[in-house]
């Protein structure tokens, strides 16, 4: 799977708007960026 947006763009433009939990399990930045890229990929290719 190819990245739809550059990692720097995601960190600068998207990551500040994603909520992070205050208590409990905290997800890594890499995992959140991967999930976001997967969502964009599915939106671009469509679900069948």
OpenMM code with the backbone's topology and positions (N, CA, C; nanometers):
from openmm import Vec3, app, unit

residues = "UNK UNK UNK UNK UNK UNK UNK UNK UNK UNK UNK UNK UNK UNK UNK UNK UNK UNK UNK UNK UNK UNK UNK UNK UNK UNK UNK UNK UNK UNK UNK UNK UNK UNK UNK UNK UNK UNK UNK UNK UNK UNK UNK UNK UNK UNK UNK UNK".split()
positions = [
    Vec3(0.0848, -0.1176, 0.0000),
    Vec3(0.0000, 0.0000, 0.0000),
    Vec3(0.0891, 0.1236, 0.0000),
    Vec3(0.0622, 0.2132, -0.0903),
    Vec3(0.1421, 0.3339, -0.0959),
    Vec3(0.0801, 0.4441, -0.0106),
    Vec3(0.1636, 0.5297, 0.0395),
    Vec3(0.1181, 0.6393, 0.1244),
    Vec3(0.0527, 0.7466, 0.0379),
    Vec3(-0.0655, 0.7907, 0.0794),
    Vec3(-0.1369, 0.8920, 0.0030),
    Vec3(-0.0841, 1.0312, 0.0317),
    Vec3(-0.0434, 1.0546, 0.1543),
    Vec3(0.0147, 1.1826, 0.1935),
    Vec3(0.1509, 1.1573, 0.2564),
    Vec3(0.2389, 1.2518, 0.2428),
    Vec3(0.3715, 1.2388, 0.3034),
    Vec3(0.3582, 1.2406, 0.4551),
    Vec3(0.4476, 1.1708, 0.5211),
    Vec3(0.4426, 1.1610, 0.6672),
    Vec3(0.4568, 1.2978, 0.7335),
    Vec3(0.5397, 1.3839, 0.6759),
    Vec3(0.5559, 1.5190, 0.7311),
    Vec3(0.4260, 1.5985, 0.7224),
    Vec3(0.3557, 1.5845, 0.6113),
    Vec3(0.2275, 1.6538, 0.5943),
    Vec3(0.1261, 1.6053, 0.6962),
    Vec3(0.1210, 1.4745, 0.7163),
    Vec3(0.0277, 1.4192, 0.8144),
    Vec3(0.0593, 1.4691, 0.9551),
    Vec3(0.1867, 1.4705, 0.9891),
    Vec3(0.2257, 1.5157, 1.1237),
    Vec3(0.1929, 1.6623, 1.1460),
    Vec3(0.2135, 1.7430, 1.0435),
    Vec3(0.1950, 1.8873, 1.0572),
    Vec3(0.0490, 1.9291, 1.0461),
    Vec3(-0.0256, 1.8682, 0.9552),
    Vec3(-0.1609, 1.9133, 0.9244),
    Vec3(-0.2717, 1.8322, 0.9912),
    Vec3(-0.2512, 1.7039, 1.0153),
    Vec3(-0.3592, 1.6169, 1.0634),
    Vec3(-0.3446, 1.5805, 1.2107),
    Vec3(-0.2267, 1.5408, 1.2514),
    Vec3(-0.2052, 1.4900, 1.3868),
    Vec3(-0.2467, 1.5867, 1.4981),
    Vec3(-0.2269, 1.7177, 1.4840),
    Vec3(-0.2713, 1.8073, 1.5921),
    Vec3(-0.4222, 1.8051, 1.6165),
    Vec3(-0.5003, 1.7617, 1.5178),
    Vec3(-0.6459, 1.7609, 1.5315),
    Vec3(-0.7015, 1.6272, 1.5794),
    Vec3(-0.6173, 1.5238, 1.5878),
    Vec3(-0.6632, 1.3951, 1.6380),
    Vec3(-0.6591, 1.3955, 1.7902),
    Vec3(-0.7665, 1.3505, 1.8543),
    Vec3(-0.7689, 1.3514, 2.0009),
    Vec3(-0.6819, 1.2398, 2.0587),
    Vec3(-0.6112, 1.2700, 2.1656),
    Vec3(-0.5342, 1.1718, 2.2390),
    Vec3(-0.5999, 1.1503, 2.3745),
    Vec3(-0.6086, 1.0264, 2.4207),
    Vec3(-0.6721, 1.0022, 2.5506),
    Vec3(-0.5890, 1.0599, 2.6647),
    Vec3(-0.6569, 1.1113, 2.7653),
    Vec3(-0.5887, 1.1674, 2.8813),
    Vec3(-0.5501, 1.0575, 2.9807),
    Vec3(-0.6300, 0.9512, 2.9861),
    Vec3(-0.6037, 0.8394, 3.0769),
    Vec3(-0.6121, 0.7092, 2.9981),
    Vec3(-0.5490, 0.6083, 3.0478),
    Vec3(-0.5570, 0.4778, 2.9838),
    Vec3(-0.4518, 0.4595, 2.8764),
    Vec3(-0.4832, 0.3706, 2.7835),
    Vec3(-0.3878, 0.3343, 2.6794),
    Vec3(-0.3740, 0.4473, 2.5774),
    Vec3(-0.2510, 0.4860, 2.5508),
    Vec3(-0.2225, 0.5911, 2.4531),
    Vec3(-0.1617, 0.5254, 2.3290),
    Vec3(-0.2195, 0.5557, 2.2121),
    Vec3(-0.1714, 0.4986, 2.0880),
    Vec3(-0.0497, 0.5759, 2.0391),
    Vec3(0.0381, 0.5055, 1.9712),
    Vec3(0.1574, 0.5712, 1.9191),
    Vec3(0.1217, 0.6562, 1.7974),
    Vec3(0.2052, 0.7531, 1.7729),
    Vec3(0.1863, 0.8435, 1.6593),
    Vec3(0.1908, 0.7659, 1.5284),
    Vec3(0.2778, 0.6673, 1.5191),
    Vec3(0.2919, 0.5882, 1.3974),
    Vec3(0.1645, 0.5093, 1.3690),
    Vec3(0.1035, 0.4533, 1.4737),
    Vec3(-0.0193, 0.3777, 1.4561),
    Vec3(-0.1322, 0.4682, 1.4066),
    Vec3(-0.1458, 0.5866, 1.4650),
    Vec3(-0.2504, 0.6792, 1.4221),
    Vec3(-0.2310, 0.7239, 1.2774),
    Vec3(-0.1067, 0.7487, 1.2379),
    Vec3(-0.0792, 0.7897, 1.1000),
    Vec3(-0.1097, 0.6754, 1.0032),
    Vec3(-0.0796, 0.5527, 1.0434),
    Vec3(-0.1110, 0.4367, 0.9597),
    Vec3(-0.2599, 0.4176, 0.9420),
    Vec3(-0.3352, 0.4350, 1.0505),
    Vec3(-0.4807, 0.4230, 1.0431),
    Vec3(-0.5382, 0.5315, 0.9526),
    Vec3(-0.4879, 0.6535, 0.9667),
    Vec3(-0.5370, 0.7634, 0.8840),
    Vec3(-0.5066, 0.7384, 0.7365),
    Vec3(-0.3878, 0.6891, 0.7063),
    Vec3(-0.3528, 0.6566, 0.5680),
    Vec3(-0.4430, 0.5461, 0.5134),
    Vec3(-0.4760, 0.4472, 0.5962),
    Vec3(-0.5639, 0.3399, 0.5535),
    Vec3(-0.7035, 0.3931, 0.5224),
    Vec3(-0.7545, 0.4838, 0.6047),
    Vec3(-0.8851, 0.5440, 0.5792),
    Vec3(-0.8839, 0.6205, 0.4471),
    Vec3(-0.7800, 0.6990, 0.4240),
    Vec3(-0.7697, 0.7724, 0.2975),
    Vec3(-0.7610, 0.6784, 0.1779),
    Vec3(-0.6882, 0.5678, 0.1932),
    Vec3(-0.6751, 0.4699, 0.0860),
    Vec3(-0.8102, 0.4090, 0.0516),
    Vec3(-0.8865, 0.3733, 0.1544),
    Vec3(-1.0182, 0.3136, 0.1318),
    Vec3(-1.1139, 0.4139, 0.0673),
    Vec3(-1.1048, 0.5399, 0.1062),
    Vec3(-1.1893, 0.6417, 0.0453),
    Vec3(-1.1544, 0.6625, -0.1013),
    Vec3(-1.0255, 0.6557, -0.1323),
    Vec3(-0.9814, 0.6778, -0.2701),
    Vec3(-1.0184, 0.5604, -0.3608),
    Vec3(-1.0000, 0.4378, -0.3120),
    Vec3(-1.0239, 0.3207, -0.3957),
    Vec3(-1.1685, 0.2754, -0.3924),
    Vec3(-1.2402, 0.3072, -0.2857),
    Vec3(-1.3787, 0.2646, -0.2725),
    Vec3(-1.3893, 0.1262, -0.2104),
    Vec3(-1.4959, 0.1018, -0.1430),
    Vec3(-1.5195, -0.0284, -0.0789),
    Vec3(-1.6219, -0.1043, -0.1621),
    Vec3(-1.5900, -0.2275, -0.1929),
    Vec3(-1.6840, -0.3090, -0.2714),
    Vec3(-1.7176, -0.4346, -0.1972),
] * unit.nanometer
topology = app.Topology()
chain = topology.addChain("A")
for resn in residues:
    res = topology.addResidue(resn, chain)
    for name in ("N", "CA", "C"):
        topology.addAtom(name, app.Element.getBySymbol(name[0]), res)
